[in-house]
Amino acid sequence: MKNELKMMIGSEETILYEGKPDKKCFLFESIFHPLLPVAIIWAIFDLSFFNQMGIVGMQTFLIPFMLLHMMPVWIYLFGVIFSIRKYQNTYYIVTDHAVYLSSGIFAMQFAAKTFAELSRIDLHRGIFDQLFHVGDIVITTDQIGKRNMPVVLTIGSIANYAEVYQLVKKLQKDIYSDVMYPNDLRPEENHGYRTKYKG
């Protein structure tokens, strides 16, 4: 996945950061997912109901029904079981032009957003992030995706989160300044922004 992601990078781009999530934090977040309490309660309710319905003749109907009814439990277990596969396919690259991410369990998914497309960069540190001394960079784009919500990219659970956050934030500001004040119209010294980007 690392090499496939690098194939998306243009020849004129320079890689400034590349890495993966912290493995322990990634797995803990997969196991202690918000769906965990729902899955436990759902499983207890369904199993106790199934035990009470001990009528032999109805079991032919009840077993398939209960297996289907326990779908939230299977979804949670599926996520936990395949979290290693998802971890292997997750990789992040930041160049001087864009942010690249790969993810997926079976089908590989690649995302690339130039800094001109980014509207907001936030730093997030959840309970497990703090426990494992890592952090997430949450990048909101100016594009609208599914459910009429902005497209969000996350460089998650990385050790050097502060440095990468500052890097992405500065590059986004530099590119935005360059778009607002193109090279041909820009004064020799830009006292308002003091950017160093040269395109």
C-alpha positions in Angstrom: 0.0 0.0 0.0 2.9 2.3 0.7 4.3 1.9 -2.8 0.9 2.2 -4.4 0.2 5.4 -2.5 3.6 6.8 -3.6 2.6 6.2 -7.2 0.0 8.9 -6.8 2.7 11.5 -6.0 3.8 13.8 -8.8 7.4 13.9 -9.8 7.7 17.6 -8.7 6.5 16.9 -5.2 8.7 16.4 -2.2 7.7 14.0 0.6 7.9 15.9 4.0 6.2 13.2 6.2 5.2 9.6 5.8 4.1 7.1 8.4 1.5 4.8 9.9 -0.7 4.9 13.0 0.6 3.6 16.3 -0.3 -0.1 16.3 -1.4 -0.5 19.9 -3.6 2.6 19.8 -5.1 1.6 16.5 -6.0 -1.9 17.8 -7.3 -0.6 21.2 -9.6 1.9 19.3 -10.9 -1.0 17.1 -11.7 -3.1 20.2 -13.1 -0.4 22.4 -15.2 1.0 19.7 -18.4 3.0 20.5 -20.4 0.0 19.1 -19.0 -2.3 21.8 -21.6 -1.5 24.5 -24.4 -1.8 21.9 -23.0 -5.1 20.7 -22.8 -6.5 24.3 -26.3 -5.4 25.3 -27.7 -6.6 21.9 -26.0 -10.1 22.3 -27.2 -10.5 25.9 -30.8 -9.6 25.0 -30.9 -11.8 21.9 -29.2 -14.9 23.6 -31.5 -14.7 26.6 -34.5 -14.4 24.4 -33.3 -17.4 22.3 -32.8 -19.5 25.5 -36.3 -18.7 26.7 -37.8 -19.8 23.4 -36.9 -23.4 23.8 -39.6 -24.7 21.6 -38.0 -27.4 19.3 -40.4 -26.9 16.4 -39.8 -23.1 16.2 -35.9 -23.4 16.3 -35.8 -23.9 12.5 -37.3 -20.5 12.1 -35.7 -18.8 15.2 -32.0 -19.7 14.4 -31.8 -17.9 11.0 -34.0 -15.0 12.4 -31.7 -14.6 15.5 -28.5 -14.7 13.4 -29.9 -11.9 11.2 -31.2 -10.0 14.2 -27.7 -10.1 15.8 -26.3 -8.1 12.9 -24.9 -5.3 15.2 -22.8 -7.9 17.0 -21.5 -9.4 13.8 -20.6 -5.9 12.5 -18.6 -5.1 15.7 -16.8 -8.5 15.6 -16.0 -8.1 11.9 -14.4 -4.7 12.7 -12.3 -6.2 15.5 -11.2 -9.3 13.6 -10.1 -7.4 10.5 -8.5 -4.4 12.3 -5.0 -5.9 11.7 -5.8 -6.0 8.0 -7.0 -2.4 8.1 -3.9 -1.4 10.0 -1.7 -2.9 7.4 -3.4 -0.9 4.6 -3.3 2.4 6.5 -0.5 4.8 5.5 -0.1 8.6 5.4 2.1 10.8 3.2 2.3 14.6 3.3 4.2 16.3 0.5 4.7 20.0 -0.2 1.6 19.9 -2.4 -0.9 17.5 -0.9 -2.0 15.0 1.7 -2.2 11.3 0.7 -4.0 8.5 2.7 -4.5 4.9 2.1 -7.0 2.6 4.0 -9.4 -0.3 3.6 -9.9 -3.9 4.6 -10.4 -5.8 1.4 -10.6 -3.1 -1.3 -7.9 -0.5 -1.1 -9.0 3.1 -0.8 -6.7 6.0 -1.7 -7.4 9.7 -1.0 -5.5 12.7 -2.0 -6.3 16.4 -1.3 -4.2 19.4 -2.3 -3.6 22.1 0.3 -5.8 24.4 -1.8 -8.7 22.1 -1.1 -8.3 22.1 2.7 -10.5 24.5 4.8 -9.6 23.5 8.4 -6.9 21.6 10.2 -7.6 20.4 13.8 -5.7 18.4 16.4 -7.6 15.7 18.3 -6.4 13.5 21.2 -8.9 11.0 22.6 -8.5 8.8 25.7 -6.4 6.2 23.9 -4.4 8.8 22.1 -3.4 10.3 25.4 -2.7 6.9 26.9 -0.4 5.9 24.1 1.1 9.4 23.6 -0.2 9.9 20.1 -2.7 12.3 18.4 -4.9 12.7 15.3 -4.7 15.5 12.7 -8.3 16.0 11.4 -8.4 17.7 8.0 -11.7 19.2 6.7 -11.9 19.9 3.0 -14.1 22.4 1.1 -15.8 19.6 -0.7 -19.2 18.1 0.2 -19.4 14.3 0.4 -22.1 11.9 1.5 -25.0 13.1 3.6 -24.2 16.7 2.6 -21.2 16.7 5.0 -17.7 18.1 4.3 -15.1 15.5 3.3 -12.8 14.8 6.3 -9.4 13.1 6.2 -7.7 11.9 9.4 -4.0 11.3 9.9 -4.7 9.2 13.0 -2.8 7.9 16.0 0.7 9.2 15.1 3.5 9.8 17.6 4.8 13.1 16.2 1.3 14.6 15.9 2.4 18.1 17.0 5.1 18.4 14.3 2.8 17.0 11.6 0.0 19.3 12.7 2.2 22.4 12.5 3.6 21.2 9.1 0.2 20.7 7.5 -1.2 23.9 9.0 1.7 26.0 7.7 1.6 24.4 4.2 -2.1 25.1 4.0 -1.6 28.7 5.0 1.2 29.1 2.5 -0.8 27.7 -0.4 -3.8 29.7 0.6 -1.7 32.9 0.6 -0.3 32.0 -2.8 -3.8 31.5 -4.2 -4.9 34.9 -2.7 -1.7 36.7 -3.7 -0.3 35.0 -6.9 3.4 35.3 -7.6 2.9 37.8 -10.4 0.8 40.1 -8.2 2.7 39.6 -4.9 5.1 42.3 -3.6 8.7 41.3 -3.1 8.1 41.2 0.7 4.8 39.9 2.0 4.7 41.3 5.6 1.2 40.2 6.2 1.7 36.5 5.7 5.5 35.9 5.6 5.1 32.7 3.6 7.9 30.8 2.0 6.1 28.8 -0.6 7.4 29.2 -4.1 5.3 27.7 -6.9 
